Amino acid sequence: MEKRIISDALEYIVSEHGEKAPNVVYKGKLENQRRIAVKRFNRMAWPDARQRKQDWLVSSATRDWSICLVAVVKMMRGCLWAEYMPNETLAKHLFHWETQPMKWAMRLRVVLHLAQALEYCTSKGRALYHDLNAYRILFDEDGNPRISTFGLMKNSRDGKSYSTNLAFTPPEYLRTGRVTPESVIYSFGTLLLDLLSGKHIPPSHALDLIRDRNLQMLTDSCLEGQLSDDATELVRLASRCLQSEPRERPNPKSLVASLTPLQKETEVPSFVLMGIPNSTCCSPLSPLGEACSRRDLTAIHEVLENIGYKDDGMTNELSFQMWTDQMQETLDSKKKGDSAFKQKDFRTTIECYSQFIDVGTMVSPTIFARRGLSYLMNDMPQEALNDAMQAQVISPIWHIASYLQAAALSWTMKHKQH
């Protein structure tokens, strides 16, 4: 069934090197018309199936809309499903633009979002990002920059995986064959050079230009009249990131602190700066989406209660199972949980649904969603996130699971701020 789902969803290859790419990327569409990118990984990417599953779970959780990581949707049969980004890569907009070069204000926004994403990943124990480069930065429907989560899924936890051209490789990798968190900062420095110059300049050549104070050769001629002292600050920051000694490079937190004051035209939407049409400005959120964006748990409860099990496909299964005596106790737990959920007795809801889930005979994304909301009601956002993720594992295209993940992540970030 999984093989048929994948086959039906895929439309065509979007990998730069087509079918010859080691890990082919396809563009696809789910039954609900949601656009996705599906990356088929080489078997050697994860020799250990258990680590493959763990990497997917961590990458699914390591995302927050405010810092612009591409959302992981599903891992199935060696394929990673993720959001499709319709507005090309940073490399396309910098090196191969057709209508207009990227404005300086947008370039500054990109590097800040990238630094914020690295800071977030580091805080989640994912400081290693595989082969960070301009092809890993994509733009969503609103023109906002997103970092491909595929870079977190490269089995690079041991620090042995790196594929960039040697001219752009961190010097410590050439010495030891290992990548460290400081190596990611080095790659960030090469991205700063890309954004400054509009070209993919080898770091050694760029550092020579900086030492000779030949900054005119380093800056993009398309930016004439847009640059000021902030360009000098970006050159200084790039030099720090490209230090040959890893411990002398800044960390993601200091990058964010340095880049935040440089931002320009912050009130202008990204799609305006990028000169691309915005397809979502007239698309209102669903009632559940609105409730999640407001963190309105009462409204979320009302939506889930009204939907019931319509999206679950579980009703028919339960009516069949009711004929067996051994299932009666399990069904009783579900009924008690349903009643408690309706009465807003969320502690009892958690207890009863947990009894149902622990039996393991039947699976229900709705029950995981309801228990997840009950966890939020009891101020347990991490447990809520785990249940929302499990609901999406069971039903990859179920929008409610995605909304609840966003709500749980938002609640988690709120707790950390306090």
TAURCOR-V532665 format. One record per residue. N is the residue number from 1. RES is the residue in three letters. SS is DSSP state (alpha for helix, beta for strand, coil for the rest). PSI is psi in radians with two decimals (999 if undefined). Layout:
BEGIN
n=N res=RES ss=SS psi=PSI
n=N res=RES ss=SS psi=PSI
END
This chain:
BEGIN
n=1 res=MET ss=coil psi=-0.73
n=2 res=GLU ss=alpha psi=-0.69
n=3 res=LYS ss=alpha psi=-0.68
n=4 res=ARG ss=alpha psi=-0.70
n=5 res=ILE ss=alpha psi=-0.79
n=6 res=ILE ss=alpha psi=-0.81
n=7 res=SER ss=alpha psi=-0.74
n=8 res=ASP ss=alpha psi=-0.53
n=9 res=ALA ss=alpha psi=-0.56
n=10 res=LEU ss=beta psi=2.52
n=11 res=GLU ss=beta psi=-0.98
n=12 res=TYR ss=beta psi=2.86
n=13 res=ILE ss=beta psi=2.38
n=14 res=VAL ss=coil psi=0.08
n=15 res=SER ss=coil psi=2.49
n=16 res=GLU ss=coil psi=-0.61
n=17 res=HIS ss=coil psi=0.34
n=18 res=GLY ss=alpha psi=-2.51
n=19 res=GLU ss=alpha psi=-0.24
n=20 res=LYS ss=alpha psi=-0.19
n=21 res=ALA ss=coil psi=2.50
n=22 res=PRO ss=coil psi=-0.58
n=23 res=ASN ss=coil psi=1.67
n=24 res=VAL ss=beta psi=2.43
n=25 res=VAL ss=beta psi=2.29
n=26 res=TYR ss=beta psi=2.66
n=27 res=LYS ss=beta psi=2.48
n=28 res=GLY ss=beta psi=3.12
n=29 res=LYS ss=beta psi=2.30
n=30 res=LEU ss=coil psi=3.02
n=31 res=GLU ss=coil psi=-0.52
n=32 res=ASN ss=coil psi=0.24
n=33 res=GLN ss=coil psi=0.14
n=34 res=ARG ss=coil psi=2.25
n=35 res=ARG ss=beta psi=2.39
n=36 res=ILE ss=beta psi=2.78
n=37 res=ALA ss=beta psi=2.32
n=38 res=VAL ss=beta psi=2.09
n=39 res=LYS ss=beta psi=2.12
n=40 res=ARG ss=beta psi=2.02
n=41 res=PHE ss=coil psi=2.51
n=42 res=ASN ss=coil psi=2.52
n=43 res=ARG ss=alpha psi=-0.58
n=44 res=MET ss=alpha psi=-0.18
n=45 res=ALA ss=alpha psi=-0.66
n=46 res=TRP ss=alpha psi=1.50
n=47 res=PRO ss=coil psi=-0.51
n=48 res=ASP ss=coil psi=1.95
n=49 res=ALA ss=alpha psi=-0.59
n=50 res=ARG ss=alpha psi=-0.68
n=51 res=GLN ss=alpha psi=-0.61
n=52 res=ARG ss=alpha psi=-0.81
n=53 res=LYS ss=alpha psi=-0.73
n=54 res=GLN ss=alpha psi=-0.73
n=55 res=ASP ss=alpha psi=-0.69
n=56 res=TRP ss=alpha psi=-0.78
n=57 res=LEU ss=alpha psi=-0.74
n=58 res=VAL ss=alpha psi=-0.74
n=59 res=SER ss=alpha psi=-0.56
n=60 res=SER ss=alpha psi=-0.66
n=61 res=ALA ss=alpha psi=-0.47
n=62 res=THR ss=coil psi=1.19
n=63 res=ARG ss=coil psi=2.55
n=64 res=ASP ss=coil psi=2.27
n=65 res=TRP ss=alpha psi=-0.54
n=66 res=SER ss=alpha psi=-0.38
n=67 res=ILE ss=alpha psi=0.20
n=68 res=CYS ss=coil psi=0.93
n=69 res=LEU ss=beta psi=2.46
n=70 res=VAL ss=coil psi=2.30
n=71 res=ALA ss=coil psi=2.33
n=72 res=VAL ss=beta psi=2.34
n=73 res=VAL ss=beta psi=-0.81
n=74 res=LYS ss=beta psi=2.59
n=75 res=MET ss=beta psi=2.12
n=76 res=MET ss=beta psi=2.13
n=77 res=ARG ss=coil psi=0.84
n=78 res=GLY ss=coil psi=0.15
n=79 res=CYS ss=beta psi=2.35
n=80 res=LEU ss=beta psi=2.16
n=81 res=TRP ss=beta psi=2.31
n=82 res=ALA ss=beta psi=2.93
n=83 res=GLU ss=beta psi=2.50
n=84 res=TYR ss=coil psi=2.26
n=85 res=MET ss=coil psi=1.96
n=86 res=PRO ss=coil psi=-0.15
n=87 res=ASN ss=coil psi=0.70
n=88 res=GLU ss=coil psi=-3.08
n=89 res=THR ss=beta psi=2.90
n=90 res=LEU ss=alpha psi=-0.65
n=91 res=ALA ss=alpha psi=-0.74
n=92 res=LYS ss=alpha psi=-0.79
n=93 res=HIS ss=alpha psi=-0.41
n=94 res=LEU ss=alpha psi=-0.80
n=95 res=PHE ss=alpha psi=-0.43
n=96 res=HIS ss=coil psi=0.61
n=97 res=TRP ss=coil psi=2.66
n=98 res=GLU ss=coil psi=-0.77
n=99 res=THR ss=coil psi=-0.74
n=100 res=GLN ss=coil psi=2.53
n=101 res=PRO ss=coil psi=2.76
n=102 res=MET ss=coil psi=2.30
n=103 res=LYS ss=coil psi=2.72
n=104 res=TRP ss=alpha psi=-0.71
n=105 res=ALA ss=alpha psi=-0.64
n=106 res=MET ss=alpha psi=-0.62
n=107 res=ARG ss=alpha psi=-0.71
n=108 res=LEU ss=alpha psi=-0.64
n=109 res=ARG ss=alpha psi=-0.70
n=110 res=VAL ss=alpha psi=-0.82
n=111 res=VAL ss=alpha psi=-0.57
n=112 res=LEU ss=alpha psi=-0.80
n=113 res=HIS ss=alpha psi=-0.67
n=114 res=LEU ss=alpha psi=-0.78
n=115 res=ALA ss=alpha psi=-0.70
n=116 res=GLN ss=alpha psi=-0.69
n=117 res=ALA ss=alpha psi=-0.74
n=118 res=LEU ss=alpha psi=-0.68
n=119 res=GLU ss=alpha psi=-0.74
n=120 res=TYR ss=alpha psi=-0.81
n=121 res=CYS ss=alpha psi=-0.70
n=122 res=THR ss=alpha psi=-0.71
n=123 res=SER ss=alpha psi=-0.37
n=124 res=LYS ss=coil psi=0.20
n=125 res=GLY ss=coil psi=0.34
n=126 res=ARG ss=coil psi=1.02
n=127 res=ALA ss=coil psi=-0.37
n=128 res=LEU ss=coil psi=2.19
n=129 res=TYR ss=coil psi=2.21
n=130 res=HIS ss=coil psi=2.07
n=131 res=ASP ss=coil psi=0.99
n=132 res=LEU ss=coil psi=2.12
n=133 res=ASN ss=coil psi=3.13
n=134 res=ALA ss=alpha psi=-0.32
n=135 res=TYR ss=alpha psi=-0.21
n=136 res=ARG ss=alpha psi=-0.17
n=137 res=ILE ss=beta psi=2.12
n=138 res=LEU ss=beta psi=2.92
n=139 res=PHE ss=beta psi=2.30
n=140 res=ASP ss=coil psi=-2.98
n=141 res=GLU ss=coil psi=-0.52
n=142 res=ASP ss=coil psi=0.09
n=143 res=GLY ss=coil psi=0.15
n=144 res=ASN ss=coil psi=2.47
n=145 res=PRO ss=beta psi=2.43
n=146 res=ARG ss=beta psi=2.51
n=147 res=ILE ss=beta psi=2.27
n=148 res=SER ss=coil psi=2.23
n=149 res=THR ss=alpha psi=-0.24
n=150 res=PHE ss=alpha psi=-0.54
n=151 res=GLY ss=alpha psi=-0.34
n=152 res=LEU ss=alpha psi=-0.13
n=153 res=MET ss=coil psi=0.49
n=154 res=LYS ss=coil psi=0.33
n=155 res=ASN ss=coil psi=0.63
n=156 res=SER ss=coil psi=0.26
n=157 res=ARG ss=coil psi=-0.54
n=158 res=ASP ss=coil psi=-0.04
n=159 res=GLY ss=coil psi=0.33
n=160 res=LYS ss=coil psi=0.10
n=161 res=SER ss=coil psi=2.07
n=162 res=TYR ss=coil psi=2.35
n=163 res=SER ss=coil psi=0.07
n=164 res=THR ss=coil psi=2.68
n=165 res=ASN ss=coil psi=2.37
n=166 res=LEU ss=alpha psi=-0.45
n=167 res=ALA ss=alpha psi=-0.35
n=168 res=PHE ss=alpha psi=0.14
n=169 res=THR ss=coil psi=2.43
n=170 res=PRO ss=coil psi=2.41
n=171 res=PRO ss=alpha psi=-0.56
n=172 res=GLU ss=alpha psi=-0.46
n=173 res=TYR ss=alpha psi=-0.64
n=174 res=LEU ss=alpha psi=-0.52
n=175 res=ARG ss=alpha psi=-0.72
n=176 res=THR ss=alpha psi=-0.30
n=177 res=GLY ss=coil psi=0.26
n=178 res=ARG ss=coil psi=2.55
n=179 res=VAL ss=coil psi=2.40
n=180 res=THR ss=coil psi=3.00
n=181 res=PRO ss=alpha psi=-0.59
n=182 res=GLU ss=alpha psi=-0.47
n=183 res=SER ss=alpha psi=-0.60
n=184 res=VAL ss=alpha psi=-0.66
n=185 res=ILE ss=alpha psi=-0.66
n=186 res=TYR ss=alpha psi=-0.80
n=187 res=SER ss=alpha psi=-0.62
n=188 res=PHE ss=alpha psi=-0.70
n=189 res=GLY ss=alpha psi=-0.68
n=190 res=THR ss=alpha psi=-0.57
n=191 res=LEU ss=alpha psi=-0.64
n=192 res=LEU ss=alpha psi=-0.71
n=193 res=LEU ss=alpha psi=-0.73
n=194 res=ASP ss=alpha psi=-0.79
n=195 res=LEU ss=alpha psi=-0.57
n=196 res=LEU ss=alpha psi=-0.74
n=197 res=SER ss=alpha psi=-0.41
n=198 res=GLY ss=coil psi=0.17
n=199 res=LYS ss=coil psi=2.83
n=200 res=HIS ss=coil psi=1.44
n=201 res=ILE ss=coil psi=2.28
n=202 res=PRO ss=coil psi=2.39
n=203 res=PRO ss=alpha psi=-0.67
n=204 res=SER ss=alpha psi=-0.72
n=205 res=HIS ss=alpha psi=-0.74
n=206 res=ALA ss=alpha psi=-0.72
n=207 res=LEU ss=alpha psi=-0.60
n=208 res=ASP ss=alpha psi=-0.75
n=209 res=LEU ss=alpha psi=-0.68
n=210 res=ILE ss=alpha psi=-0.76
n=211 res=ARG ss=alpha psi=-0.61
n=212 res=ASP ss=coil psi=0.06
n=213 res=ARG ss=coil psi=0.55
n=214 res=ASN ss=coil psi=1.07
n=215 res=LEU ss=alpha psi=-0.40
n=216 res=GLN ss=alpha psi=-0.62
n=217 res=MET ss=alpha psi=-0.35
n=218 res=LEU ss=alpha psi=-0.40
n=219 res=THR ss=coil psi=2.60
n=220 res=ASP ss=coil psi=2.18
n=221 res=SER ss=alpha psi=-0.39
n=222 res=CYS ss=alpha psi=-0.23
n=223 res=LEU ss=alpha psi=0.18
n=224 res=GLU ss=coil psi=2.24
n=225 res=GLY ss=coil psi=-0.19
n=226 res=GLN ss=coil psi=-0.32
n=227 res=LEU ss=coil psi=2.69
n=228 res=SER ss=coil psi=-2.58
n=229 res=ASP ss=alpha psi=-0.38
n=230 res=ASP ss=alpha psi=-0.47
n=231 res=ALA ss=alpha psi=-0.70
n=232 res=THR ss=alpha psi=-0.69
n=233 res=GLU ss=alpha psi=-0.66
n=234 res=LEU ss=alpha psi=-0.65
n=235 res=VAL ss=alpha psi=-0.76
n=236 res=ARG ss=alpha psi=-0.72
n=237 res=LEU ss=alpha psi=-0.70
n=238 res=ALA ss=alpha psi=-0.71
n=239 res=SER ss=alpha psi=-0.70
n=240 res=ARG ss=alpha psi=-0.71
n=241 res=CYS ss=alpha psi=-0.49
n=242 res=LEU ss=coil psi=0.26
n=243 res=GLN ss=coil psi=2.42
n=244 res=SER ss=coil psi=-0.48
n=245 res=GLU ss=coil psi=2.00
n=246 res=PRO ss=alpha psi=-0.69
n=247 res=ARG ss=alpha psi=-0.21
n=248 res=GLU ss=alpha psi=-0.06
n=249 res=ARG ss=coil psi=2.63
n=250 res=PRO ss=coil psi=2.82
n=251 res=ASN ss=coil psi=2.93
n=252 res=PRO ss=alpha psi=-0.65
n=253 res=LYS ss=alpha psi=-0.73
n=254 res=SER ss=alpha psi=-0.52
n=255 res=LEU ss=alpha psi=-0.80
n=256 res=VAL ss=alpha psi=-0.76
n=257 res=ALA ss=alpha psi=-0.62
n=258 res=SER ss=alpha psi=-0.61
n=259 res=LEU ss=alpha psi=-0.45
n=260 res=THR ss=alpha psi=-0.80
n=261 res=PRO ss=coil psi=-0.25
n=262 res=LEU ss=coil psi=-0.15
n=263 res=GLN ss=coil psi=2.51
n=264 res=LYS ss=coil psi=2.68
n=265 res=GLU ss=coil psi=0.77
n=266 res=THR ss=coil psi=-0.39
n=267 res=GLU ss=coil psi=-0.18
n=268 res=VAL ss=coil psi=2.22
n=269 res=PRO ss=coil psi=2.65
n=270 res=SER ss=alpha psi=-0.67
n=271 res=PHE ss=alpha psi=-0.45
n=272 res=VAL ss=alpha psi=-0.82
n=273 res=LEU ss=alpha psi=-0.60
n=274 res=MET ss=alpha psi=-0.29
n=275 res=GLY ss=coil psi=0.62
n=276 res=ILE ss=coil psi=2.64
n=277 res=PRO ss=coil psi=2.56
n=278 res=ASN ss=coil psi=2.05
n=279 res=SER ss=coil psi=-0.12
n=280 res=THR ss=coil psi=-0.07
n=281 res=CYS ss=coil psi=-0.43
n=282 res=CYS ss=coil psi=0.23
n=283 res=SER ss=coil psi=1.73
n=284 res=PRO ss=coil psi=2.67
n=285 res=LEU ss=coil psi=2.69
n=286 res=SER ss=coil psi=2.89
n=287 res=PRO ss=alpha psi=-0.69
n=288 res=LEU ss=alpha psi=-0.72
n=289 res=GLY ss=alpha psi=-0.74
n=290 res=GLU ss=alpha psi=-0.77
n=291 res=ALA ss=alpha psi=-0.74
n=292 res=CYS ss=alpha psi=-0.70
n=293 res=SER ss=alpha psi=-0.51
n=294 res=ARG ss=alpha psi=-0.08
n=295 res=ARG ss=coil psi=0.66
n=296 res=ASP ss=coil psi=1.57
n=297 res=LEU ss=alpha psi=-0.58
n=298 res=THR ss=alpha psi=-0.74
n=299 res=ALA ss=alpha psi=-0.66
n=300 res=ILE ss=alpha psi=-0.75
n=301 res=HIS ss=alpha psi=-0.74
n=302 res=GLU ss=alpha psi=-0.74
n=303 res=VAL ss=alpha psi=-0.83
n=304 res=LEU ss=alpha psi=-0.65
n=305 res=GLU ss=alpha psi=-0.70
n=306 res=ASN ss=alpha psi=-0.64
n=307 res=ILE ss=alpha psi=-0.62
n=308 res=GLY ss=coil psi=-2.29
n=309 res=TYR ss=coil psi=0.42
n=310 res=LYS ss=coil psi=-0.66
n=311 res=ASP ss=coil psi=0.06
n=312 res=ASP ss=coil psi=-0.58
n=313 res=GLY ss=coil psi=0.39
n=314 res=MET ss=coil psi=-0.37
n=315 res=THR ss=alpha psi=-0.82
n=316 res=ASN ss=alpha psi=-0.65
n=317 res=GLU ss=alpha psi=-0.73
n=318 res=LEU ss=alpha psi=-0.70
n=319 res=SER ss=alpha psi=-0.56
n=320 res=PHE ss=alpha psi=-0.75
n=321 res=GLN ss=alpha psi=-0.42
n=322 res=MET ss=coil psi=-0.30
n=323 res=TRP ss=coil psi=-0.28
n=324 res=THR ss=coil psi=2.29
n=325 res=ASP ss=alpha psi=-0.60
n=326 res=GLN ss=alpha psi=-0.30
n=327 res=MET ss=alpha psi=-0.15
n=328 res=GLN ss=alpha psi=-0.73
n=329 res=GLU ss=alpha psi=-0.70
n=330 res=THR ss=alpha psi=-0.77
n=331 res=LEU ss=alpha psi=-0.60
n=332 res=ASP ss=alpha psi=-0.70
n=333 res=SER ss=alpha psi=-0.72
n=334 res=LYS ss=alpha psi=-0.79
n=335 res=LYS ss=alpha psi=-0.72
n=336 res=LYS ss=alpha psi=-0.68
n=337 res=GLY ss=alpha psi=-0.74
n=338 res=ASP ss=alpha psi=-0.77
n=339 res=SER ss=alpha psi=-0.76
n=340 res=ALA ss=alpha psi=-0.68
n=341 res=PHE ss=alpha psi=-0.74
n=342 res=LYS ss=alpha psi=-0.67
n=343 res=GLN ss=coil psi=0.02
n=344 res=LYS ss=coil psi=0.53
n=345 res=ASP ss=coil psi=1.47
n=346 res=PHE ss=alpha psi=-0.47
n=347 res=ARG ss=alpha psi=-0.76
n=348 res=THR ss=alpha psi=-0.64
n=349 res=THR ss=alpha psi=-0.84
n=350 res=ILE ss=alpha psi=-0.79
n=351 res=GLU ss=alpha psi=-0.83
n=352 res=CYS ss=alpha psi=-0.77
n=353 res=TYR ss=alpha psi=-0.57
n=354 res=SER ss=alpha psi=-0.68
n=355 res=GLN ss=alpha psi=-0.73
n=356 res=PHE ss=alpha psi=-0.80
n=357 res=ILE ss=alpha psi=-0.68
n=358 res=ASP ss=alpha psi=-0.50
n=359 res=VAL ss=alpha psi=-0.70
n=360 res=GLY ss=coil psi=0.10
n=361 res=THR ss=coil psi=-0.64
n=362 res=MET ss=coil psi=2.61
n=363 res=VAL ss=coil psi=2.49
n=364 res=SER ss=coil psi=1.96
n=365 res=PRO ss=alpha psi=-0.55
n=366 res=THR ss=alpha psi=-0.72
n=367 res=ILE ss=alpha psi=-0.69
n=368 res=PHE ss=alpha psi=-0.69
n=369 res=ALA ss=alpha psi=-0.77
n=370 res=ARG ss=alpha psi=-0.72
n=371 res=ARG ss=alpha psi=-0.63
n=372 res=GLY ss=alpha psi=-0.78
n=373 res=LEU ss=alpha psi=-0.68
n=374 res=SER ss=alpha psi=-0.64
n=375 res=TYR ss=alpha psi=-0.73
n=376 res=LEU ss=alpha psi=-0.71
n=377 res=MET ss=alpha psi=-0.45
n=378 res=ASN ss=coil psi=0.34
n=379 res=ASP ss=coil psi=0.79
n=380 res=MET ss=coil psi=1.23
n=381 res=PRO ss=alpha psi=-0.58
n=382 res=GLN ss=alpha psi=-0.73
n=383 res=GLU ss=alpha psi=-0.65
n=384 res=ALA ss=alpha psi=-0.73
n=385 res=LEU ss=alpha psi=-0.74
n=386 res=ASN ss=alpha psi=-0.73
n=387 res=ASP ss=alpha psi=-0.68
n=388 res=ALA ss=alpha psi=-0.68
n=389 res=MET ss=alpha psi=-0.70
n=390 res=GLN ss=alpha psi=-0.64
n=391 res=ALA ss=alpha psi=-0.65
n=392 res=GLN ss=alpha psi=-0.51
n=393 res=VAL ss=alpha psi=-0.74
n=394 res=ILE ss=alpha psi=-0.71
n=395 res=SER ss=coil psi=1.52
n=396 res=PRO ss=coil psi=-0.52
n=397 res=ILE ss=coil psi=0.19
n=398 res=TRP ss=coil psi=1.98
n=399 res=HIS ss=alpha psi=-0.50
n=400 res=ILE ss=alpha psi=-0.68
n=401 res=ALA ss=alpha psi=-0.70
n=402 res=SER ss=alpha psi=-0.77
n=403 res=TYR ss=alpha psi=-0.75
n=404 res=LEU ss=alpha psi=-0.59
n=405 res=GLN ss=alpha psi=-0.77
n=406 res=ALA ss=alpha psi=-0.74
n=407 res=ALA ss=alpha psi=-0.76
n=408 res=ALA ss=alpha psi=-0.72
n=409 res=LEU ss=alpha psi=-0.73
n=410 res=SER ss=alpha psi=-0.73
n=411 res=TRP ss=alpha psi=-0.67
n=412 res=THR ss=alpha psi=-0.79
n=413 res=MET ss=alpha psi=-0.66
n=414 res=LYS ss=alpha psi=-0.73
n=415 res=HIS ss=alpha psi=-0.71
n=416 res=LYS ss=alpha psi=-0.59
n=417 res=GLN ss=alpha psi=-0.46
n=418 res=HIS ss=coil psi=999
END
